[in-house]
Amino acid sequence: MNLKPSDLPLLVSLDMLLEERNVTRAASRLHVSQPALSAQLARLRRLFKDPLLIPSETGRGMVPTPKAEEMAVSLRDALAQLGTLADPVNSFDPTRDTAMFRVGGSFSAISTFARPLIRSFHDKDNRQLRLAFPSGSEDADVLGQFENGELDILLVPTEQVPPSLKMRALLADEFVMLQRIGHPRGNFELTIDEYCSLGHLVVSSSGRMDGLMDIRLKELGRTRDVLVSAPYGDTIGSLLNTTDLVCTLPQSMIQAVGPGVEPFALPFNQPDMSLAMAWHSRLDKQPAHRWLRDELVRISSGLRPTRHTHAPAVPSPLLDLVL
């Protein structure tokens, strides 16, 4: 098949259709009428001798054919390269340029960066600058999401970054225990016996009743009582404020939890959580993506909280073990 120069705009339409999988939404984003985009899809089908997108059996949107799925990544890469060539100064202006960013990652990382990143976007006063936080990125096939254009940045603990992705560390974060103000235990320094005896809340989308702290306590020959496993992070504040539960989180997340809670240093040594951003190499030189990475680095520099200090309550030869 030989593409003519006049056919190149059709590839932009196809890329949008493959992203949205809905003619109405794709037409809106392309600023064309739905009949005009349907006509372009008909031309694309003739050019590629394939239906490309067919109606979903659920009646919602469209489903790409195997040939269209095979083309999707190469098409997106080609258009990205053309976009770079079309920008002679190789720059991105967040106050006027159009961009859509998809930032995924772990609950703790998203909770830490979402608010300041949204605030940064809002301050640019540019309604063509859009931001999405796709769910399930922590456990999904993130390489596939990057290749399919479903993800632009991954925010996760450093050790969870797939080796094939580019990475930059953003923040080393101390773990603290949160309790509600006025908790029955008072606001005294924690002992390890007290920490283990309290009722704990953990956040897990799969309903797990253990976490990183349980691994650390096991090394010390201790256990704690995990009473509640909450599926969503935005439930932490209300649960802590209305119960005597406690929760162990990175310190930078305290603001995201909300008012009414106070932090306490852990009574045992626990390595900091190192948060990093990761991205696919094909996005490395894209001006808009470089701006987003720079913005995350800038935000991370303002998220370094005052560290707590404590003397471990129980000496152990394992206290200096790097996890």
C-alpha positions in Angstrom: 0.0 0.0 0.0 1.3 3.4 -1.0 0.3 6.4 1.1 -0.1 9.7 -0.6 0.8 13.0 1.2 -2.9 13.8 1.2 -3.5 10.6 3.2 -1.3 11.6 6.2 -4.1 13.4 8.1 -6.0 10.2 8.0 -3.3 8.6 10.1 -3.8 11.3 12.8 -7.5 10.4 12.8 -6.8 6.7 13.0 -4.5 7.3 16.0 -7.2 9.2 17.8 -9.8 6.5 16.9 -7.5 3.8 18.3 -7.0 5.8 21.5 -10.7 6.7 22.1 -12.3 3.7 20.4 -15.4 5.9 20.0 -16.2 8.0 16.9 -18.0 10.7 18.8 -15.3 11.3 21.3 -12.5 11.1 18.7 -14.4 13.6 16.5 -14.7 16.0 19.4 -11.0 15.9 20.2 -10.1 16.3 16.5 -12.6 19.2 16.1 -14.4 17.6 13.2 -17.9 16.4 12.8 -18.9 12.8 13.5 -20.0 12.2 9.8 -16.7 13.6 8.6 -14.7 11.3 10.9 -16.9 8.3 9.9 -16.1 9.1 6.2 -12.3 9.2 7.1 -12.6 5.8 8.8 -14.3 4.4 5.6 -11.3 5.7 3.6 -8.9 4.1 6.1 -10.6 0.8 5.8 -10.2 0.9 2.0 -6.6 1.9 2.3 -5.6 -0.8 4.7 -8.1 -3.4 3.4 -9.2 -4.1 6.9 -12.2 -3.0 9.1 -9.7 -1.6 11.6 -12.4 -0.8 14.2 -15.6 -2.8 14.7 -18.6 -2.1 17.0 -18.2 -3.6 20.4 -20.5 -6.5 21.3 -21.5 -4.6 24.5 -22.8 -1.7 22.4 -20.3 0.7 23.9 -17.6 2.0 21.6 -15.5 0.1 19.1 -12.9 -2.7 19.2 -9.7 -2.6 17.1 -9.0 -5.6 14.8 -5.8 -7.5 15.3 -4.3 -5.6 12.4 -5.2 -2.3 14.0 -3.7 -3.3 17.3 -0.5 -4.4 15.5 -0.3 -0.9 13.9 -1.1 1.1 16.9 2.3 1.4 18.6 4.2 2.0 15.3 1.6 4.6 14.3 1.9 6.5 17.6 5.7 6.5 17.4 5.7 7.7 13.8 3.3 10.6 14.6 5.4 11.5 17.7 8.5 11.7 15.5 6.7 13.9 13.0 5.5 16.1 15.8 9.1 16.6 16.9 10.1 17.5 13.3 7.3 20.0 13.1 8.6 21.8 16.1 11.8 23.6 15.0 12.6 24.9 18.5 11.9 21.6 20.1 10.0 23.2 23.0 6.8 23.0 24.9 4.8 25.9 26.4 2.5 24.6 29.1 0.6 27.9 29.1 -0.7 27.6 25.5 0.2 24.2 24.0 -2.1 21.2 23.9 -1.1 18.0 25.8 -2.7 15.1 27.6 -0.6 13.3 30.3 -1.5 9.9 31.9 0.3 9.4 35.2 0.0 6.0 36.9 1.6 4.3 39.8 1.3 3.1 43.3 -1.2 4.5 45.7 1.4 6.1 47.9 3.2 7.8 45.0 0.0 9.1 43.4 -1.3 10.3 46.8 2.0 12.2 47.2 2.2 13.9 43.8 -1.4 14.2 42.6 -2.4 17.4 44.5 0.7 19.4 43.8 0.7 18.3 40.1 -2.9 19.2 39.7 -2.2 22.6 41.3 0.7 23.1 38.9 -1.5 22.4 35.9 -4.2 24.7 37.2 -1.7 27.5 37.7 -0.9 27.4 33.9 -4.4 28.6 33.1 -4.5 26.4 30.0 -7.5 24.3 29.4 -5.7 22.4 26.7 -3.4 20.9 29.3 -5.0 17.8 30.7 -4.1 15.2 33.3 -5.3 11.7 34.0 -4.5 9.1 36.7 -5.4 5.7 35.3 -6.3 3.2 37.9 -4.6 -0.2 38.3 -1.2 0.9 37.0 0.7 -0.5 39.9 -0.2 -4.2 39.1 -0.9 -4.0 35.4 1.4 -4.7 32.4 3.0 -1.3 32.5 5.2 -1.9 29.5 2.2 -2.7 27.4 0.5 0.5 28.7 3.5 2.6 27.7 3.6 1.0 24.3 -0.1 1.5 23.8 0.0 5.1 24.8 -2.1 4.4 27.9 0.7 5.7 30.2 3.2 8.5 30.1 4.8 8.4 33.5 4.9 5.7 36.2 5.4 6.8 39.8 6.4 3.8 42.0 9.0 2.8 44.6 12.4 2.5 42.9 12.6 -1.3 43.3 9.4 -1.7 41.4 10.6 0.0 38.2 10.9 -2.5 35.3 14.5 -2.6 34.1 13.6 -1.7 30.5 12.3 1.7 31.5 14.2 4.9 32.0 14.1 6.1 35.6 14.9 9.0 37.9 14.6 9.0 41.7 12.4 11.7 43.1 12.0 11.3 46.8 13.4 9.4 49.8 10.5 9.2 52.2 10.5 8.3 55.9 7.7 6.0 57.2 5.7 7.2 60.2 2.6 5.9 62.1 -0.5 8.1 61.9 -3.2 8.2 64.6 -6.1 10.5 65.2 -5.6 13.5 67.4 -7.0 12.6 70.9 -6.2 8.9 70.4 -6.5 6.9 73.7 -2.8 6.0 73.7 -1.9 9.6 74.0 0.9 11.3 72.2 3.9 9.7 73.8 6.8 8.2 72.0 6.0 4.8 70.6 7.5 1.6 71.9 7.6 -1.5 69.8 5.3 -3.3 72.2 2.7 -0.6 71.9 3.1 -0.4 68.1 2.4 -4.2 67.8 -0.6 -4.1 70.2 -2.5 -1.3 68.4 -5.1 -2.0 65.8 -3.7 -1.3 62.3 -5.2 -0.3 59.0 -3.5 -1.2 55.7 -4.4 -0.1 52.2 -4.6 -2.9 49.6 -6.6 -3.1 46.4 -6.5 -6.9 46.7 -7.6 -7.1 50.4 -4.2 -8.2 51.7 -3.9 -8.1 55.5 -0.1 -7.6 55.6 2.4 -5.3 54.1 6.0 -4.0 54.2 5.9 -3.4 58.0 4.9 -7.0 58.7 7.9 -8.2 56.8 10.1 -5.9 58.9 8.5 -6.9 62.2 8.9 -10.6 61.3 12.7 -10.0 61.0 12.5 -8.6 64.5 10.5 -11.6 65.8 7.4 -9.5 66.2 3.9 -9.2 64.7 1.2 -6.6 64.8 -2.6 -6.7 64.7 -3.9 -5.7 61.2 -7.7 -5.3 61.7 -8.8 -3.5 58.5 -7.6 -3.7 54.9 -9.1 -0.7 52.9 -9.2 -0.8 49.1 -8.9 2.9 48.5 -6.5 5.5 49.9 -9.0 8.2 50.2 -10.7 6.3 53.1 -7.7 6.6 55.4 -8.5 10.0 56.9 -12.2 9.2 57.7 -11.3 5.8 59.2 -8.5 7.1 61.4 -10.6 10.0 62.6 -13.6 7.8 63.6 -11.8 4.8 65.1 -8.8 4.0 67.2 -7.0 2.4 64.2 -3.5 3.5 63.2 -1.8 3.4 59.8 1.8 3.4 58.8 2.5 5.5 55.7 5.3 7.6 54.0 5.5 11.0 55.7 4.9 12.9 52.5 1.3 11.4 52.4 0.2 13.1 55.6 -1.3 16.1 53.8 -3.2 13.8 51.4 -4.7 11.9 54.4 -6.2 15.2 55.6 -6.7 17.0 59.0 -7.2 15.4 62.4 -4.2 13.0 62.4 -0.7 13.3 63.8 2.5 11.3 62.9 4.9 9.4 65.2 8.3 8.0 64.5 8.4 4.2 64.2 10.1 2.4 67.2 12.3 0.4 64.9 14.6 1.2 62.0 12.9 0.9 58.6 14.6 1.9 55.4 13.1 4.9 53.6 10.8 4.4 50.7 12.5 5.7 47.6 10.0 7.0 45.0 11.0 7.2 41.4 9.4 8.2 38.1 9.8 5.9 35.1 9.1 6.4 31.4 9.5 4.6 28.0 12.6 5.5 26.0 10.4 6.6 23.0 9.1 9.5 25.1 12.6 10.6 26.3 13.1 13.5 23.9 9.5 14.6 23.5 9.3 18.2 24.6 6.0 17.9 26.5 7.2 14.8 28.3 10.4 16.5 29.2 8.4 19.4 30.7 6.3 16.9 32.8 9.4 15.2 34.1 11.0 18.5 35.0 7.8 19.5 36.8 7.8 16.3 38.9 11.4 16.9 39.9 10.5 20.5 40.9 7.5 19.3 42.9 9.6 16.6 44.6 12.1 19.2 45.9 9.3 20.8 47.9 8.0 17.5 49.3 10.9 16.7 51.6 9.4 16.8 55.1 11.2 17.3 58.4 12.5 14.0 59.5 11.5 12.4 62.8 14.1 11.1 65.2 13.9 8.3 67.5 16.0 5.8 69.5 15.0 2.2 68.7 13.2 0.6 71.6 14.6 -2.8 71.1 18.2 -3.3 69.9 18.7 -5.9 67.2 21.5 -6.9 64.9 19.0 -6.6 62.0 18.3 -2.9 62.5 20.8 -1.8 59.9 19.8 -4.4 57.3 19.1 -2.7 54.0 15.8 -4.1 52.6 
